[in-house]
Amino acid sequence: MNTCGASLGMEIGTHPLSARTFSTMATHRSDKELVTSTLIHRLEPLSLRAKVVVEGFLTGLHRSPYHGFSVEFAEHRMYQPGDNLKYLDWKVFGRTDRYYIKQFQEETNLRAHILLDGSGSMGFGSGDVTKIDYARSLAAALVYMLLMQRDAVGLSIFDDDLRETRPARSSMIWRNELWSVLEKVKAEGETRTGDALHRVAERVGRRGLVILISDLLDDPEKVMSGLHHFRHMGHEVIVFQVLDDRELDFAFDREARFEEMETKQSMTASPWQVRDAYQREMADFLEQIKSGCSRHNVRHHLITTSTPLEEALVSFLLARGRHG
């Protein structure tokens, strides 16, 4: 018998599943090849993956309709240790014998805080990349990009509680500290997203940008309550909801044993017999998340682990462009 996986709290027939999440370990592999994401995730360490994604992405912006969001030149400032040398203006150096860095229009000295879900459900992956792998790389890329813009970035890891947190700082040296934290994140523990959001909201200082990266497999009302806490405090909030393709389509082709990744409860089911009910429950769950985010003026982006990381960054920049 194959051990497969899916996710979402629901009832299938007479089998009550978790009220929060139903995500599983899987030996079943996705038929969909993860081209860009897989290649990126074969790079080690995490810091290298982040640099490859961001630098390739910024290069692509010069040839895309998104030109100008974060790469349009505005003015100069004096060079500081840790600055990226590729932004040195050598023409100015030739005239003044001083080092100046090109600044860009989106350099706003923003304070950003990234919240990463490290709970057990994030360990699911039907292909080469698990949700936690993808989320860690996305978080690392965002850290790199925001610090390149001279913004201050903080980081919190949570499951059913705050696992660890780092304050927002703007030094490029700070990225190594945040990358080191991300490198060690494992998917474990139960999920209480709403409670964790409230705890972080009480610690984050003056208003800024909050980025949540999670599968959001929790009670939607509690999640929205946590997000509303940030909005009430004046923060801009962007949510990246990371899911596996199989969690959306439930496209398993044989009888399987499904195991809840956080409680380890399991059951055997024939996927084709429960697929319609599962997809209805998932669609209803996603609609609650989407409508809740809209109601609280939170930017919501649903992405799957087969989505190239560059596309996730485009979503981020578009949200920042519309909001700011």
C-alpha positions as CSV (number, residue, x, y, z in Angstrom):
1,M,0.0,0.0,0.0
2,N,1.4,3.4,-0.9
3,T,1.6,6.1,1.7
4,C,0.5,9.3,0.1
5,G,-0.5,12.8,1.2
6,A,-3.0,15.6,1.1
7,S,-4.1,18.4,3.4
8,L,-7.0,20.3,5.0
9,G,-9.3,19.6,7.9
10,M,-12.5,18.0,6.7
11,E,-14.6,14.9,7.0
12,I,-14.4,12.1,4.5
13,G,-17.4,9.8,4.9
14,T,-17.5,8.9,8.6
15,H,-13.9,9.6,9.3
16,P,-13.4,12.9,11.2
17,L,-10.0,14.4,10.4
18,S,-8.0,17.2,12.2
19,A,-9.9,20.4,12.7
20,R,-6.8,22.3,11.6
21,T,-4.8,20.5,9.0
22,F,-4.5,17.2,7.3
23,S,-1.1,17.0,5.6
24,T,0.9,13.9,5.1
25,M,4.3,12.4,4.4
26,A,4.5,11.0,0.9
27,T,6.5,8.5,-1.1
28,H,4.2,9.2,-4.0
29,R,5.9,11.6,-6.5
30,S,4.2,14.3,-8.5
31,D,3.9,13.8,-12.3
32,K,4.7,17.5,-12.7
33,E,8.4,18.4,-13.2
34,L,9.4,21.3,-11.0
35,V,11.8,22.9,-13.5
36,T,13.0,26.2,-12.1
37,S,12.1,25.4,-8.4
38,T,13.9,22.1,-8.5
39,L,17.0,23.5,-10.0
40,I,17.1,26.3,-7.5
41,H,16.6,24.0,-4.6
42,R,19.5,21.8,-5.6
43,L,21.8,24.7,-4.9
44,E,23.3,24.8,-1.5
45,P,23.5,26.5,0.9
46,L,20.3,28.5,1.3
47,S,22.2,31.8,0.9
48,L,23.3,30.7,-2.6
49,R,19.8,29.9,-3.6
50,A,18.6,33.3,-2.4
51,K,21.3,35.1,-4.4
52,V,20.6,33.1,-7.6
53,V,16.9,33.8,-7.4
54,V,17.1,37.5,-6.5
55,E,20.0,38.5,-8.8
56,G,18.5,36.6,-11.7
57,F,15.1,38.2,-11.0
58,L,16.5,41.7,-10.8
59,T,18.3,41.2,-14.1
60,G,15.1,40.0,-15.7
61,L,13.3,43.2,-14.5
62,H,15.3,45.3,-16.9
63,R,13.7,43.3,-19.8
64,S,10.2,43.2,-18.4
65,P,7.1,45.3,-18.0
66,Y,7.8,45.5,-14.2
67,H,10.8,47.7,-14.8
68,G,10.9,50.6,-12.3
69,F,9.4,48.9,-9.2
70,S,12.7,48.5,-7.3
71,V,15.4,49.1,-9.9
72,E,14.8,52.7,-11.2
73,F,17.8,55.0,-10.3
74,A,16.9,58.0,-8.1
75,E,20.1,59.4,-6.5
76,H,23.4,58.6,-4.9
77,R,24.6,58.1,-1.3
78,M,28.0,57.4,0.2
79,Y,29.3,53.8,0.1
80,Q,29.0,51.9,3.4
81,P,30.8,48.7,4.3
82,G,28.6,45.7,3.2
83,D,27.0,47.5,0.3
84,N,26.8,45.5,-3.0
85,L,29.7,46.7,-5.1
86,K,27.9,46.2,-8.3
87,Y,25.9,49.4,-7.5
88,L,29.1,51.6,-7.2
89,D,29.0,54.5,-9.7
90,W,32.5,54.3,-11.2
91,K,31.9,57.5,-13.3
92,V,31.3,59.5,-10.2
93,F,34.4,57.9,-8.6
94,G,36.4,59.0,-11.6
95,R,35.3,62.6,-11.1
96,T,35.4,62.8,-7.3
97,D,37.7,60.0,-6.2
98,R,35.0,59.0,-3.7
99,Y,32.8,55.9,-3.6
100,Y,29.0,56.5,-4.2
101,I,26.2,53.9,-4.4
102,K,23.3,54.3,-6.7
103,Q,20.0,54.4,-4.8
104,F,16.7,53.4,-6.3
105,Q,13.2,54.9,-6.0
106,E,11.9,52.1,-3.8
107,E,14.6,52.7,-1.1
108,T,12.2,53.9,1.6
109,N,13.9,52.7,4.8
110,L,11.0,50.4,5.3
111,R,10.8,48.2,8.4
112,A,9.8,44.7,7.3
113,H,9.1,41.6,9.4
114,I,8.9,38.1,7.8
115,L,6.9,35.4,9.6
116,L,7.6,31.8,8.6
117,D,5.3,28.9,9.5
118,G,7.5,26.0,10.6
119,S,4.7,23.7,11.7
120,G,4.6,20.0,10.8
121,S,2.1,20.5,7.9
122,M,4.8,22.5,6.1
123,G,6.9,19.3,5.7
124,F,4.6,17.9,3.0
125,G,5.8,17.6,-0.5
126,S,4.5,15.4,-3.3
127,G,7.5,16.2,-5.5
128,D,11.1,17.2,-5.1
129,V,10.4,20.3,-3.0
130,T,8.5,20.4,0.3
131,K,6.5,23.4,1.4
132,I,9.1,24.3,4.1
133,D,11.9,24.1,1.5
134,Y,10.1,26.5,-0.8
135,A,9.0,28.8,2.1
136,R,12.6,29.0,3.5
137,S,14.0,29.9,0.0
138,L,11.3,32.5,-0.5
139,A,12.0,34.0,2.9
140,A,15.7,34.1,2.2
141,A,15.2,35.8,-1.1
142,L,13.0,38.4,0.4
143,V,15.5,39.1,3.1
144,Y,18.2,39.6,0.5
145,M,16.1,41.8,-1.7
146,L,14.8,44.0,1.1
147,L,18.3,44.5,2.6
148,M,19.7,45.4,-0.8
149,Q,17.1,48.2,-0.7
150,R,18.5,49.3,2.7
151,D,15.3,48.3,4.4
152,A,15.3,46.9,7.9
153,V,14.2,43.2,8.1
154,G,13.2,41.0,11.0
155,L,12.2,37.4,11.2
156,S,10.0,35.1,13.3
157,I,9.6,31.4,13.1
158,F,6.4,29.8,14.6
159,D,4.3,26.7,14.9
160,D,1.9,26.5,17.8
161,D,4.0,29.2,19.5
162,L,6.9,31.5,18.7
163,R,9.9,29.3,18.1
164,E,12.3,32.2,17.7
165,T,12.4,35.8,16.6
166,R,15.0,38.3,15.4
167,P,14.5,42.1,15.4
168,A,14.4,44.3,12.2
169,R,17.9,45.6,11.2
170,S,19.1,47.1,8.0
171,S,22.8,46.1,7.8
172,M,23.8,43.8,5.0
173,I,25.7,41.8,7.6
174,W,22.4,41.1,9.2
175,R,21.3,38.9,6.3
176,N,23.8,36.2,7.4
177,E,22.2,36.0,10.8
178,L,18.7,35.7,9.3
179,W,19.9,33.1,6.7
180,S,21.5,31.1,9.5
181,V,18.1,31.0,11.3
182,L,16.3,30.0,8.1
183,E,18.9,27.2,7.4
184,K,18.0,25.5,10.6
185,V,14.2,25.6,10.3
186,K,12.5,22.2,10.3
187,A,8.8,21.5,9.8
188,E,7.6,20.2,13.2
189,G,5.0,20.9,15.9
190,E,1.4,21.6,15.7
191,T,-0.3,24.7,14.1
192,R,-1.8,27.6,15.9
193,T,-1.2,30.3,13.4
194,G,-3.7,32.8,14.8
195,D,-2.1,32.7,18.3
196,A,1.4,33.1,16.9
197,L,0.4,36.1,14.9
198,H,-1.0,37.8,17.9
199,R,2.2,37.2,19.8
200,V,4.4,38.7,17.0
201,A,2.0,41.6,16.6
202,E,2.6,42.5,20.3
203,R,6.4,42.5,19.7
204,V,6.8,44.3,16.4
205,G,7.4,47.9,16.8
206,R,6.4,50.9,14.7
207,R,4.3,50.3,11.7
208,G,5.8,48.7,8.6
209,L,5.5,45.7,6.3
210,V,4.6,42.3,7.6
211,I,5.1,39.3,5.3
212,L,3.5,36.0,6.3
213,I,4.7,32.7,4.6
214,S,2.5,29.8,5.5
215,D,0.1,27.1,4.2
216,L,-2.5,28.7,6.5
217,L,-3.9,25.3,7.3
218,D,-5.7,26.4,10.5
219,D,-9.0,27.9,11.5
220,P,-9.6,30.7,9.0
221,E,-11.3,32.9,11.6
222,K,-8.3,32.7,14.0
223,V,-5.9,33.4,11.2
224,M,-7.9,36.4,10.1
225,S,-8.0,37.6,13.7
226,G,-4.2,37.5,13.9
227,L,-3.8,39.3,10.5
228,H,-6.4,42.0,11.6
229,H,-4.2,42.6,14.7
230,F,-1.4,43.8,12.4
231,R,-3.7,45.9,10.3
232,H,-5.2,47.5,13.4
233,M,-1.7,48.5,14.3
234,G,-1.2,50.2,10.9
235,H,1.0,47.5,9.3
236,E,0.8,46.7,5.6
237,V,0.4,42.9,5.4
238,I,1.3,40.5,2.5
239,V,0.5,36.8,2.7
240,F,2.1,34.1,0.7
241,Q,0.0,31.0,1.1
242,V,2.3,28.1,0.0
243,L,0.6,24.8,-0.9
244,D,1.5,21.6,-2.8
245,D,-0.3,20.9,-6.1
246,R,-1.7,17.7,-4.7
247,E,-3.2,19.6,-1.8
248,L,-5.3,21.5,-4.4
249,D,-6.2,18.8,-6.9
250,F,-6.0,15.6,-4.7
251,A,-4.8,13.8,-7.8
252,F,-3.7,10.6,-6.2
253,D,-4.4,7.5,-8.4
254,R,-4.4,4.6,-6.0
255,E,-5.6,3.6,-2.6
256,A,-3.4,5.1,0.1
257,R,-2.9,5.6,3.8
258,F,-3.1,9.2,4.7
259,E,-1.3,10.4,7.9
260,E,-1.8,13.7,9.6
261,M,1.6,15.2,9.9
262,E,1.1,16.9,13.2
263,T,-0.9,14.4,15.2
264,K,0.2,11.3,13.3
265,Q,-3.4,10.1,13.1
266,S,-4.0,8.1,9.9
267,M,-6.7,6.5,7.7
268,T,-6.9,4.5,4.5
269,A,-9.0,5.9,1.6
270,S,-9.5,5.5,-2.1
271,P,-8.8,9.0,-3.5
272,W,-11.2,8.8,-6.4
273,Q,-14.1,8.2,-3.9
274,V,-13.4,11.2,-1.8
275,R,-11.8,13.6,-4.3
276,D,-15.0,15.6,-5.1
277,A,-15.8,16.1,-1.4
278,Y,-12.2,17.1,-0.7
279,Q,-12.0,19.6,-3.5
280,R,-15.3,21.2,-2.4
281,E,-13.9,21.5,1.2
282,M,-10.6,22.9,-0.1
283,A,-12.3,25.4,-2.4
284,D,-14.5,26.6,0.5
285,F,-11.4,26.9,2.8
286,L,-9.5,28.9,0.2
287,E,-12.5,31.2,-0.4
288,Q,-12.7,31.9,3.3
289,I,-9.0,32.8,3.3
290,K,-9.3,35.0,0.2
291,S,-12.4,36.8,1.3
292,G,-11.0,37.3,4.8
293,C,-7.8,38.9,3.5
294,S,-9.8,41.1,1.2
295,R,-12.0,42.2,4.0
296,H,-9.0,43.2,6.1
297,N,-7.1,44.8,3.2
298,V,-4.4,42.1,3.3
299,R,-2.6,41.2,0.0
300,H,-3.0,37.4,-0.5
301,H,-1.0,35.4,-2.9
302,L,-1.7,31.7,-3.4
303,I,1.4,29.9,-4.8
304,T,2.3,26.3,-5.2
305,T,5.7,24.7,-4.7
306,S,5.8,24.2,-8.5
307,T,5.7,28.0,-9.0
308,P,9.1,29.5,-9.9
309,L,10.4,31.6,-7.0
310,E,10.8,34.5,-9.4
311,E,7.0,34.6,-9.9
312,A,6.5,34.9,-6.2
313,L,8.9,37.9,-6.1
314,V,6.9,39.5,-9.0
315,S,3.7,39.1,-6.9
316,F,5.5,40.7,-4.0
317,L,6.6,43.7,-6.1
318,L,3.2,44.2,-7.7
319,A,1.5,44.2,-4.3
320,R,4.0,46.7,-3.0
321,G,3.5,48.8,-6.2
322,R,-0.3,48.9,-5.8
323,H,-0.2,49.5,-2.1
324,G,2.5,52.1,-2.0
